[in-house]
Amino acid sequence: MSPRRSTVDAAVVGAGLAGLITARELRRAGRSVLVLEARDRVGGRLLNADIGDGKVVEVGGQWAGPTQARVLALARELRIDTFPTHTDGENLIEWRSRLVRYRGPLPRINAAVLLDVGQAQARIDRMARRVPLDAPWLAPKAELWDGQTVESWLRHNVATAGARDLFRIAVEAVWAADAADVSLLHLLFYTHSAGGFDDLIGTDGGAQQDRFVGGSQLLALRLADELGDAVALEEPVRRIEHSDSGVRLVTDEREVSAGAAVVAIPPALCGRIVYDPPLPAIRDQLTQRMPQGTVIKCMAVYERPFWREAGLSGQAMSSHGPVKVMFDNSPPDGTPGVLLGFLEGRQARVLGEWEPDARRRAVVECFRRLFGPEAASPLDYVERVWAQEEWTRGCYGCYMPPGGWVSYGRALRAPVGHIHWAGAETATVWNGYMDGAIQSGERAAAQVLDAMS
Ligand SMILES: Cc1cc2nc3c(=O)[nH]c(=O)nc-3n(C[C@H](O)[C@H](O)[C@H](O)COP(=O)(O)OP(=O)(O)OC[C@H]3O[C@@H](n4cnc5c(N)ncnc54)[C@H](O)[C@@H]3O)c2cc1C
C-alpha cells in the first residue's frame, strides 16, 4: 500500500504538552500543522488512571507549583481547576530504623545534620544563581562543576553522613537518578531554572503544592480537542529527511512534507529517529549523553485516608526504602484515600525487574511500616514503570551526566536546518516540568515562525 501523503507548513513530532503547545501556537499564527504521535493517546508523560466513581489519579506528571506561571495559566484557560496537595497533619520520617513524626519541611532527626543540610542547601542555591539559564556551559566554574557528580560534591562538601543521605534522597526524588549519575552543573542549572532548591522539593510554596482537578492529562486532552484532526495518533516518526527546501517526515503509513519540523520528544528518543542526511555529530552525541531517569510511580487505594485520622499528612520519607518518598494523593474530596510512593533511581531499576505482584507487596509493606496495619490491605493498586514505556523509556526526564553541558549543551536547542527541538528538557525555566514543556513549545513555535517570515 502506498503511504498517505500530507503537506503542511510545519510538522510536529510528539503530542505531549510541548508538541501540542507548539502546534497550537503555529495554528494561532495562521500556519497549517500536523502533529504525529506514536502512542494511541495524547499527553506523553501525562496520563490519568481511572480509580472508579469517575475519579482519577495520575501515573505521570501531576503537580504544579505557585511559580509555574505557564502551566497555571494554561489550566485557567482550559477551565481546569487546581486543588492543594493534602499537607495537614504531621509528616513521617523513617530514619535508620526509627519512625519520627515532624511538622514543617525538615525532620528533627539531629541538630548537626539539620545545620549541615541548611548550609549545603544555601551553598547550592548560591552556586545555582551563577549558572546562566540559556547557556549553563558559560557559568564561571562550568568546567569544575560539570567535571564532577553530585555525589562527589556531597562527599567533599557535606560533613555529616546524615545530611549526605538526606540530599541523596532529595536528588532521587527530583531527578529519579542517583547522586552518582548526575553532573553537579546539571543540578545547579536545574535548581536555578526552578528558582531555588526549596522550590524543587517543597510542597507548600514549592513544585508539589497543587494538583489538577480531573487529572493533569486533561491539559493535553483539551489542547488536542482544539487541534482536532491536526493530531494523528499511532504514527511514530521513523525518519526525517531534510534539505534547504524543507523536511519530509516518514511514519509507517504516511509521508509528511513541511517547511519545518519541531521534534518535541525527550533528547534520548530524538536519537532513535533516522535523519537523512545525518545530524551534525555534536547534536547526535548530545542525544547519546542525556539518559532518562528511572521511576516507578506507585499508588495504593484505600476506602478512606485513614492516616489523616491519626493526625498524619501522608507525606513521608524513608532512608530504608524501597519507597523513599510518599504523599497523600487522594482526590479533592478525600475519597478514596490514596497513598503515593515513588521508586526512584536504583530502587526503580532493581524493583523494575521484579514481577508486578512482588513489587506491589514490597511497596505496600513499606506503606504498612510507616502508616500502620491498615495500609497493608489496599482495595486497589496502580503503578507505571516508565522505563518500560517504548515512547518514553524512563522518567521524569533526561538529565546531564558529567561533561554533558560543557561539551554538548550548545546543541540542545540549536535548530539543524529546518529541524527544531522542543520538550521539557529544552526549557530554561522549570526545566523538566510541565511548565518547562509549555515554555519549550512556545519558544520552538516562535523559532519556526521567525524562520518562515
Ligand atoms: C512519574 C512522573 C512524575 C512527574 N511529575 C511531575 C510533576 O508532578 N509536575 C511536573 O510539572 N512534571 C512532572 N513530570 C514531568 C512531566 O510529565 C514532563 O516534563 C512533561 O509532561 C513533558 O512533556 P513533553 O511534551 O516535553 O514530553 P512527553 O510528555 O514525553 O511527550 C513526548 C511525546 O512524543 C511521543 N513520541 C516519542 N517518540 C516519538 C516518535 N518517534 N514519533 C512520534 N511521537 C513520538 C510520545 O509518545 C509522547 O507522547 C513527571 C513525569 C513522570 C513520568
The ligand as an SDF file (V2000), in Angstrom:
LIG
                    3D

 53 58  0  0  0  0  0  0  0  0999 V2000
    6.0910    9.7440   37.0800 C   0  0  0  0  0  0  0  0  0  0  0  0
    6.2610   11.1670   36.6390 C   0  0  0  0  0  0  0  0  0  0  0  0
    6.0310   12.1900   37.5250 C   0  0  0  0  0  0  0  0  0  0  0  0
    6.1880   13.5180   37.1220 C   0  0  0  0  0  0  0  0  0  0  0  0
    5.8220   14.5060   37.9780 N   0  0  0  0  0  0  0  0  0  0  0  0
    5.7090   15.7750   37.5160 C   0  0  0  0  0  0  0  0  0  0  0  0
    5.0400   16.7530   38.2860 C   0  0  0  0  0  0  0  0  0  0  0  0
    4.4960   16.4530   39.3460 O   0  0  0  0  0  0  0  0  0  0  0  0
    4.9690   18.0260   37.7940 N   0  0  0  0  0  0  0  0  0  0  0  0
    5.5080   18.3610   36.5530 C   0  0  0  0  0  0  0  0  0  0  0  0
    5.4100   19.5220   36.1440 O   0  0  0  0  0  0  0  0  0  0  0  0
    6.1250   17.4280   35.8060 N   0  0  0  0  0  0  0  0  0  0  0  0
    6.2100   16.1400   36.2330 C   0  0  0  0  0  0  0  0  0  0  0  0
    6.7480   15.1720   35.4430 N   0  0  0  0  0  0  0  0  0  0  0  0
    7.3850   15.5870   34.1770 C   0  0  0  0  0  0  0  0  0  0  0  0
    6.3360   15.9800   33.1200 C   0  0  0  0  0  0  0  0  0  0  0  0
    5.3960   14.9500   32.9930 O   0  0  0  0  0  0  0  0  0  0  0  0
    7.0600   16.2140   31.8170 C   0  0  0  0  0  0  0  0  0  0  0  0
    8.0400   17.2250   31.9760 O   0  0  0  0  0  0  0  0  0  0  0  0
    6.1670   16.6970   30.6800 C   0  0  0  0  0  0  0  0  0  0  0  0
    4.9470   16.0220   30.6400 O   0  0  0  0  0  0  0  0  0  0  0  0
    6.9500   16.5090   29.3680 C   0  0  0  0  0  0  0  0  0  0  0  0
    6.1960   16.9230   28.2530 O   0  0  0  0  0  0  0  0  0  0  0  0
    6.8680   16.8480   26.8180 P   0  0  0  0  0  0  0  0  0  0  0  0
    5.8370   17.2350   25.8500 O   0  0  0  0  0  0  0  0  0  0  0  0
    8.1540   17.5810   26.8390 O   0  0  0  0  0  0  0  0  0  0  0  0
    7.2990   15.3070   26.6070 O   0  0  0  0  0  0  0  0  0  0  0  0
    6.4100   13.9870   26.5700 P   0  0  0  0  0  0  0  0  0  0  0  0
    5.2760   14.0950   27.5080 O   0  0  0  0  0  0  0  0  0  0  0  0
    7.3570   12.8570   26.7690 O   0  0  0  0  0  0  0  0  0  0  0  0
    5.8260   13.9460   25.0970 O   0  0  0  0  0  0  0  0  0  0  0  0
    6.5170   13.3880   24.0140 C   0  0  0  0  0  0  0  0  0  0  0  0
    5.5240   12.6760   23.1240 C   0  0  0  0  0  0  0  0  0  0  0  0
    6.2040   12.2240   21.9500 O   0  0  0  0  0  0  0  0  0  0  0  0
    5.7690   10.9190   21.6330 C   0  0  0  0  0  0  0  0  0  0  0  0
    6.8450   10.3050   20.8380 N   0  0  0  0  0  0  0  0  0  0  0  0
    8.0440    9.8330   21.2540 C   0  0  0  0  0  0  0  0  0  0  0  0
    8.7710    9.4250   20.2120 N   0  0  0  0  0  0  0  0  0  0  0  0
    8.0110    9.6440   19.1000 C   0  0  0  0  0  0  0  0  0  0  0  0
    8.2060    9.4370   17.7060 C   0  0  0  0  0  0  0  0  0  0  0  0
    9.3330    8.9270   17.2130 N   0  0  0  0  0  0  0  0  0  0  0  0
    7.2170    9.7740   16.8460 N   0  0  0  0  0  0  0  0  0  0  0  0
    6.0590   10.3140   17.3030 C   0  0  0  0  0  0  0  0  0  0  0  0
    5.8210   10.5270   18.6200 N   0  0  0  0  0  0  0  0  0  0  0  0
    6.7920   10.2130   19.4970 C   0  0  0  0  0  0  0  0  0  0  0  0
    5.4980   10.2750   22.9720 C   0  0  0  0  0  0  0  0  0  0  0  0
    4.5990    9.2000   22.8570 O   0  0  0  0  0  0  0  0  0  0  0  0
    4.9080   11.4480   23.7610 C   0  0  0  0  0  0  0  0  0  0  0  0
    3.5110   11.4980   23.6320 O   0  0  0  0  0  0  0  0  0  0  0  0
    6.6310   13.8300   35.8040 C   0  0  0  0  0  0  0  0  0  0  0  0
    6.8680   12.7920   34.9100 C   0  0  0  0  0  0  0  0  0  0  0  0
    6.6640   11.4710   35.3050 C   0  0  0  0  0  0  0  0  0  0  0  0
    6.8480   10.3820   34.3090 C   0  0  0  0  0  0  0  0  0  0  0  0
  1  2  1  0
  2  3  1  0
  2 52  2  0
  3  4  2  0
  4  5  1  0
  4 50  1  0
  5  6  2  0
  6  7  1  0
  6 13  1  0
  7  8  2  0
  7  9  1  0
  9 10  1  0
 10 11  2  0
 10 12  1  0
 12 13  2  0
 13 14  1  0
 14 15  1  0
 14 50  1  0
 15 16  1  0
 16 17  1  0
 16 18  1  0
 18 19  1  0
 18 20  1  0
 20 21  1  0
 20 22  1  0
 22 23  1  0
 23 24  1  0
 24 25  2  0
 24 26  1  0
 24 27  1  0
 27 28  1  0
 28 29  2  0
 28 30  1  0
 28 31  1  0
 31 32  1  0
 32 33  1  0
 33 34  1  0
 33 48  1  0
 34 35  1  0
 35 36  1  0
 35 46  1  0
 36 37  1  0
 36 45  1  0
 37 38  2  0
 38 39  1  0
 39 40  1  0
 39 45  2  0
 40 41  1  0
 40 42  2  0
 42 43  1  0
 43 44  2  0
 44 45  1  0
 46 47  1  0
 46 48  1  0
 48 49  1  0
 50 51  2  0
 51 52  1  0
 52 53  1  0
M  END
$$$$
